[in-house]
Amino acid sequence: MSDTIEITLFSAADVDDVWAFFQRLPEGDRTFAKEPVTELTSVLGWLDDARAMRFVGRADGDVVGYVAVIPGVGWSRHVGELRLVVDPAVRRRGIGQRLASHALRIAVEASLTKVVVEVVAVQDSTIALFTRLGFRAEALLEDQVQDPAGNYSDLIVLANRTDADWGVLATVGLDEQLD
């Protein structure tokens, strides 16, 4: 499979492929979508969600990743939550970084001044990916995640202050390297 990725806005044409993508992922990976993805009707329902900005990553026509920016509401309307899932078969090829970079760019264009992402504390490579993109640890939630076997893990909330960090990246030209 090619490492070239095409990132497109989620549309009705993607529903079946995105649903199939989530079905082939391990259960633990599906939880990062934070929405029900085991029912086709749930993925179809995303089309009616005008707030969320969802994108599909494809390589050689196959869905290999999903990223979304979900803007907050009310007093958190300036904050977006980034949700990223990459097919385990293509991890460590830069696909996650390209999807996350794309989502950050979309968040900035949507005037979100802060983007957060939740990561299980043991996922060192995911934490490193987001750290390279300017995210910093903001909270540690102990025993926040429980796997199907009943084991608990800590959850780290990472944040990127796009109002401050993006300007710094743009000043030195690094924003262009994030695609």
Secondary structure, DSSP 8 states (H G I E B T S, - for coil): --S--EEEE--GGGHHHHHHHHHHS-HHHHGGG-S--SSHHHHHHGGG-SS-EEEEEEETTEEEEEEEEEE--GGGTTEEEEEEEE-GGGTTSSHHHHHHHHHHHHHHHTT-SEEEEEEETT-HHHHHHHHHTT-EEEEEEEEEEE-TTS-EEEEEEEEE-HHHHHHHHHHTTGGGGG-
